[in-house]
Amino acid sequence: MDVKIEESWKAKLMREFEQEYFETLTAFVRSEYASKQIFPPAKQIFNAFNHCSFDHCKVVILGQDPYHGPGQANGLCFSVNDGVRMPPSLINIFKEIKEDLGKPFPQSGNLMRWADRGVLLLNATLTVQSGAAGSHQNKGWERFTDAVIKCVSDEKENVVFMLWGKYAQDKGAVIDARKHLVLKARHPSPMSANGGGWFGTKHFSKANEYLATKRLQEIDW
C-alpha cells in the first residue's frame, strides 16, 4: 500500500504514517490486495482525502466500513460508483435531503460531488475483503482515522461533524464541540432509521445554516 494522499493531509498525518502500527497495517493491506479481492480498488483507498483537502474540509461524515460488494466502494463513506444500485442507507440519506431541502432524488449514488465541495466522507476502516463485512477492522485503520478526526477537531474551526449511529458518535468523542457543530442522529440504515430518529433531523439544512453564520460557503447537497 503506497500512501498516495493529498499534500495537505500528508503534511498533517506524517506522524501517523511513520508509526509502527501504520507500517504493520500497510504490510497487512498489501498482502490482502495481493491474495484476495479487496475493496475499494487500491488507488481509491484515500479517495476521501484526495477529493477533500484538509484546508477545504468544512463537513465530516463518519461511516464504518466500505461496501463489500463488487463495484460498490469508491473510497467515500456511503457512496457508490455511477451506475451501481443505491444501498438502503444511501436511499434514506437522499430521502432526508429531499424532505429537508426540497432537492430532487439524484440519479447516481456517487458522492464525489460532495467530497469536491468540502465534505470529508470518512470510513473508520478504509478497506474490506469482498463479501466479508468488517474483515479489516481492528488492524490499525481505526487508530489512523481516530487521528484524522482529532486532527480536524484540534487544528480547524467551524467544521460540521455528522455522527449517525452509536458507532460514529462513540468515534466522535474526541471532537471539541465548543468550536465545531456536532450533529447526531440514528443511523440511516432501514433497521435504525425506520424506528425514528433519522428522518426529520434536518442535518443538511442545519449544516448549511451553521456554515452561513461562519461566512463559509454552503454545501450544494
N, C-alpha and C positions, 0 to 999 in steps of 0.2 A: 504493500500500500504506500504509494508516494503521496505525500501531503501537498497537493496542489490546491492551495487555498488563497483566496483574495488577499492582497498585500496588507490591508489594514488589519484584518483578522490575524494574519500570520504574525504581525508585529505584537499584537496583544496576547496571543496564545503561545508564543515561542517557548515560554517556560514549561507549558504542558507538553509540548512536543519533545522536549529534552528529558522528560522524566522517565524513570524505569517502567512505570505502568504503561505508558504510551508505547514504548518500544515493545513490550510484551503484547499489547493489543495489536500493534502493527504486524508482528510476526503471526499472530493468530489469524488476522483478517487475510493476510497474503496466502496462508495455507488453505483457508476456506475457499477463496476465489480460485485457487489452483486445482482444487479437487472436487468442488461441488458447484451447484448453481446457486449463486448468491445475488440478492437484490439490495439496492439498485445496481445498475452497471457501475463498475469500479470508477469510471471517470465522473460519475454523478454523486459519489459519496458526500462530497462537500458542496453540493449544489446550493443548499440553503445559504451558505456563506458567500459563495461566488456570485449569487444574484442579489445579495443584500449586504453591502459593505457595513463595517462597524459604524462608520460616520453617518451612513444613510439610514441606519436602523431606527425606526420610530415605533414599531409594534413587534411584540414577540408572541407567537402562538406555540404552545408546547404540545407535542404529541408523544407517543410512547415508542412504537415500533414501526419500521417501514412496512408497507403492504408486502405480503409474501406470495402473491400470485403472479404468474408470468405477465410481463409488460406493464404492471401497475406502477411500481415505485419509481420515482424520479428524483429522490433526494430531498423532497419537501414534504413536511408532515401534512396529512390529509389529502394531498394532491395525487392525481393520476395523470398519465400521459393522454394526449389528444387521442380520441377515438376509443378510449377504454371506458367500459361501463362504470358509472359512478358508484362507489361503495355507499352503503346506507348512511354512514356518519356524514359524508360529504353532501349527500342529498339533504339531510336535515340542516346542515350549515347554510346551504343555499335557500332552503325554505325560510329560515330565520332572517336571512338578508332580504329576501323578497318582502316578508312581513314588516321588517324593521325599516327598510329604506325604499321599498317600492320598486326595487330593481328586478328586471325580468330574470327568470331562471336561465342560466347560461347553457350553451350547447356543449361546452367542454369542462371537465373537472381538473384541467391543468391550471394550477395556481401560480405558475411562473410570473404571471402579470402582477400578482400581489407582491411577490418577492422583489421584483424590479421596482416596485413603488415604495419599498422600505419596510416590508413585513418579513421578519425572520421566522421561517416556518421550520422549527427545530424539533426533531425527534430526539428522545432521550437516548435511543440506540440507533446508530446510523446505518447498520447493515443487518441482514437477516437471511437465513437459508430458505430456499424455495419450499413452500408448503409447511414450514415449521416456525410458527409464531413464537417469538421470544427466544429463539435459538442462539442469539448473540447477546443476550442480556448477561449481566454480571461478568463481563470480560474486560471492562475498562471504559466502555463508551459512556456509562452514566457518570463516572468521575469527570470525564472530559466535558460533557455537556453541563454538569453542575458548575464547572469552572467558567463556561461560556456565560451562563445565566448570571453568575456572581460578577463577572467582568462587566457585563452590560449594566447591571444594577449599580455597581460601585463607580464606574467611570463615565456614565452618561446621566442625563437628567431628562425628565418628562417623557419617558417611554411608557407605552401601554402594554401591559402583560395580560394576556388572556389565558386563564388557567381553567381548563374544562375537565372536570372529574377529579377524584381524590388523588390519583397518581400525580397529575400535573400540579395540583395545589400543594401536595407534600414537597414536590421537587422545587416549587417556587418559594419555599420558606426563607431562602437567603435574600429575597428581594426586599429592598428598602422602600416600603410603601409611603414614606414621608416625601419622597421626591419623584415617585412614579405613580401611575394609575394601575392598580391591580384589580382586574375584573374576574370574578369567579362564577362558575355555573356548573350544572350537571354536564356530564359528557354527552356529546350529540349522538352517540350510538342509539339505535332504537330501543334497546333494553333499558337505557337510562333516560333518554330524552322524553319518551312517551309517558313516563311517570311524573312529568312535571319538573321544572327547574332548568329547562333548556329553552324551550320556545317562549318568547316574550321577554327574554332577558335584555334584548336591545344592545348587545355589546358593540355592535358595529357603529351605530349612531353615537353611543356614549364615547367610543374611542375618537371619533371624528370631532365631537364637541370638545373633548379634552384637548386634542391637538390644536384646534382652532383657538382655544383660550391661551395656548402657549405660542401662538403665532407660527405654528408649523403647518405645512401643507397636509390637508386631509387625505385619507386613502380612498381611492376610487374602488370600492368593493364590487 
